[in-house]
Amino acid sequence: MPDEISKLSNSDNEPTYKVITMMEDLAEIRKKQQSSISPGPSVASREEIPVSKVAAPLNLPISEKVEIPQPQATSLPQESKIDRTVISEIIQEIEPQQIKADELLKRAKFRRLIRILLITLIIAALFITAGYFVYSKFFSKKSEPTPIVSKTPPPITPTKSILNLDSKENINLVNNTTEELDNILSALVKEEFLGMKEIIIKSQLPDSNKKIDLINIFEILNIAYPRELFYIFNSNYYELFIYNAGGDEGGNLGFVIEIEPNDVLPIRELMGNWENSMIESFKPFYFGRYRSPDSFNFKDATYKGVDIRYINLNTPKLSIDYALLSLDDKSYVLFATSKEGMFEVIDKILTNSNLSKPNFEESETNPQEFIESES
């Protein structure tokens, strides 16, 4: 058969044909593909493309070796150089942000430190307070209160009784309790008699022969009083009395106390301030007969030239009356729980002093008249 092909190819009567093998066809195809593809990264080499081996016919003319052009490897673009100015600008933008972050971090640490300090101080204060409480309650010795030392002059010793009453009632307390004294006085005001009776209260504790001071009577009966009056009521001579004008209402308590003439103005001011609570303070003097008044404002009145401050309670023949009376060389505080009792006290003092009226400025009114203000 090769001879036949050779004859056909060398025959003069027939045209000569070029025999192209399959390898050459593949090379031609690759060439066209390479021309249509732009240069790029390295192309797979010839050996990487699988090629089917085809045996050429025998006695065929062998064409010249056709070299398949290898694609040129494209070189990567060189690394471009970054402008130093650009780098500097980037750094300048980043640095402020970094500085701000550092400042925020420092502030956060500072605030945390302040919180820790505050918490420590609070805990320390709590421990100190608790320690002081425990120490003062269980370990410290309680100091005794300092006794009040009177700075007033020695007690006034009268040459004779203030009211010069013939009727007297002596009371000897055993226990010095409120209930004991209240029961005795309640029984006395219910007794039937007319006029005024002096009440002399003594105690078996500590000295049964000594008359109890007026301030002690106040304390036994739980009568609240201004502390400024303590020295005056405790040191000076006084007389406690019951006045009974007759009738079913019974008697009324009152007292008179001798004071220094120089103390009149200060005591007048103290008594005026006491008016706000005087009604409540002297409830033990009412013995259950108290009814709240329509008005808690004291009024002014005058009896035989003596100025009186008073308030009527909503109970027959029950009121609060007080006055300050000054004579030639003596002064008194007068207190009564009825109008009639106040008049009787004034009359007694003026009678004992051989005066029809006190040594005040002359009054235009009749000294025997009782003048009540309309306020």
TAHUHU-V515766 format. One record per helix or strand of 2 or more residues. SS is the DSSP state (H for helix, E for strand). FROM is the first residue (numbers start at 1). TO is the last residue. If there is no record, write none. Layout:
<<SS	FROM	TO> <SS	FROM	TO>>
This chain:
<<H	2	10> <H	22	36> <H	46	48> <H	84	138> <E	168	173> <H	178	189> <E	195	203> <H	214	220> <H	227	235> <E	238	244> <E	252	259> <H	261	285> <E	299	303> <E	306	312> <E	319	326> <E	331	336> <H	339	352> <E	370	372>>
